[in-house]
Amino acid sequence: MTQTNAQRPVPSPTPADVQGWVVRGYNLGHVRQVICTIHNPEPLRTFLGRATNGDPSTQQIQSGEHWGDVKPPSALNVAFTYTGLAALGVPARTLAGFPTDFSHGAPARAIKIGDVGDSAPDRWDAGTDDIDKVHVVWTIHGQQSDDIDAAWNKLAAATGSSMSVVASYDGSALADNKVHFGYVDSISQPHIESFERDNPAPDKQPVAPLGSFFLGHDSQFEDVKFDLPTPTEFVGNGTYNAFRVLEQDVFGFEAFLRRAAEETGRDPEWIAAKICGRWRNGNSLEQYPDHQGEPADPATRNDYGYPDADGSICPIGSHMRRANPRDAAIVQRAANHTRRITRRGMPYGPLIAPDQEPDDTPRGLLGNFLCGSLTAQFEGVQYDWINLGLQHPSITGTNDVLLGANEELTSRFTIPMPDGPDLVLSGFPRFVRTRASTYTFLPSIPGLRWLANAAM
Amino acid sequence: MVALCQAGTKHKHQVARQQKFCGEHMVKIWDAIVRRFTRLLIRYWAAKEPAVIPPRRYSQALGDNVQQTMNLIMPLAHPGPETTAKLLELLQFRVDDLFGGLDVVGTVHFARFDVIGSNLSMISVYDGDFETYIRDFIAAFGDIFDDIMAFVKNPPPLPVGDNPSAFVDWVNARDLLQLPQDSTELTDDLSLLSRRLLLLFDAKPEVQLGVYRSYPGFSVAQIRQALGLEWEQKS
């Protein structure tokens, strides 16, 4: 019989043990995410050793320890795909213990999560659908883009020809932490057990157990730990990430808001709020049901639930309520809090000026969805909540307006009204196209040291 | 003369019977040769080009992703009346936990355990994703599966709650083959479809051949809501 997790205890992680990105947002204004192919593992393993040995002459992989009052110019993190771990020389017996979602990789899961049509792998950016090339994703956050250049140049010099770049993406925060669709983002994040709350905006949801983000601990499901390959010192306290490059059809979305407003006689901002579940200034519909008001105090704006069972305040099919149903009644009766993911996103592409004529400049989001199980958390949200709408009978068979795999012929979104018949919006296309998607594993800091030093 | 005629007639009948007898035998022999040849041909093809088991199907049509079927066939370690009696005792003893767990999963239309031949089967109709369904029932009553696994040949890593992905893979391997709706998912070259199918059924001989749905596209919760039954339980 296969050895079980119970025989391999994993120590509870301290902030110094984990990649910092998992437990806190850095609030550095810029990011670069670089997908690389590994050609020669030895120089890369040497670099990983230097980047985790505490010697400041090499930029260290950023841990969860807080840097205090002085922000560093940049913060470096790293994640590997399954084929990347194989290219590094990780033994077959270790690879065999990883879950199927991760080992099969993002292209194989595309249809399941709605990456079809223009979002299908064969339409992704060149090379990003080739699991034999997509090995490692470097993520560098920086105060300025020059800081990122400096960090990347040092990394590239240190690793030399052991890697080549498949694709590289630069993102920068927009004013007020907005995304290109105009909504304030990053308001709600799970609070992970034994770590400081990542977000100053508390909510009513339970603290996320360690195992829902770090392998080797009790998960959010009773008596369940996610599969833990051996050796523990490599895999324990590691985290999975779905890194996705999501192009947003901003002009198409704004045109749809105008059309829907005309059809319903409502304000476009009201339509935008009903679609998202929040006003574009970040205020929730539950707290501001009729008008968006001034931006609420960050300390209280996330502290709400969904008492409106009929969705007459916040539509049941709205983006926020689909992705995180909080305390709402749902079909999967134990799942209200079990699919939470930590989201690290940064917009890419230039901000659109008011009344700007449509252009073809790519705009979107570098989205990262961190979790302890890609199937149980990221795909659980993406497959049957964002798409399909299985959580409530009134939305089953419909997709999320913002993120869903919609087609004009079949799309529909229902806005329940407190008095009178529902408003139904239809005929809208897909507004977000997937340009690239990877499933990666972020080893803990000790796990990276194991990758550097283990005899493989 | 009459006797001769009668003898001739009898002879003709005998000859006809013998011819028929020989003909039937020839046909049977020929069929046996064809079957033997076909088996050898499949063996040759399989050695040359192993079958590719198609991945679980996800439909882009959302209505197709409810009322999915699972036909989990688990060979028993020691099939027989004693094992069947123990399984019955186990399931009856835990029936409240089992049914309560299925209620909590919330997406299950029907589920039943059967002993068929030397196998224990769990046959169910559920909404949504297969992996989520299996993971949900691990969370809801994984300990019951731990107990059931004591009777099953080649069980998965236990407890299932510590190895959920491995258990999903184990169940997936023992679920009846579900054919893609579109045969082009098996091959781009339709002239090779027969060969692909034969190789597929050779590699995975237990197959779900077809399913009828009287009310396609409706989830458990939609049906319960339409009937005025409770479908939710507020957390």
Interface residues (C-beta under 8 A of the other chain):
Chain A: M1 T2 Q3 T4 N5 A6 P99 T100 D101 A108 I111 K112 V116 F221 E222 D223 V224 K225 F226 D227 L228 D327 A328 A329 I330 V331 Q332 R333 A334 A335 N336 H337 T338 S373 T375 A376 E379 G380 Y383 D384 N387 L388 G389 L390 H392 P393 T396 G397 T398 N399 A405
Chain B: P55 Y58 Q60 L62 G63 N65 V66 D103 V104 V105 G106 T107 D127 G128 D129 E131 T132 R135 D136 I138 A139 A140 G142 D143 P155 P156 P157 L158 P159 G161 D162 N163 P164 S165 A166 V168 D169 G217 S219 V220 A221 Q222 R224 Q225 W231 E232 Q233 K234 S235
